[in-house]
């Protein structure tokens, strides 16, 4: 990136999905993640960051891609970075 500001729309629709778990580990042998919350990207980031850090790997946010910073499926690490970025905007 050349240092130019990349706008991110935090008002776009998004959802939080949670993976079924056993002993704090994702269970991938079942039906997959289920819908937990629908709202805006901003609301979903706030809800996600309110979860205990030790369980965030069980959640993901789905939203419309906003290249280059926002992908369709946001992992725990990606959401944490967007939350920090949001603080600066």
CORDALIN-V792549 format. One record per residue. N is the residue number from 1. OMEGA is omega in whole degrees, -180 to 180 (none if undefined). Layout:
N/OMEGA
N/OMEGA
This chain:
1/-177
2/179
3/178
4/-180
5/178
6/-178
7/175
8/178
9/179
10/-179
11/179
12/179
13/178
14/176
15/171
16/173
17/178
18/175
19/172
20/-177
21/175
22/-178
23/177
24/176
25/178
26/172
27/-179
28/-179
29/-177
30/-174
31/-179
32/-176
33/180
34/-179
35/179
36/-176
37/170
38/179
39/176
40/177
41/178
42/180
43/-179
44/177
45/180
46/179
47/-180
48/-178
49/177
50/179
51/176
52/-178
53/-178
54/180
55/-176
56/180
57/179
58/-175
59/172
60/178
61/175
62/-180
63/176
64/180
65/174
66/-177
67/3
68/-171
69/-176
70/177
71/-178
72/178
73/-178
74/178
75/-180
76/-179
77/-180
78/179
79/179
80/178
81/178
82/178
83/178
84/179
85/-180
86/179
87/-178
88/-177
89/none
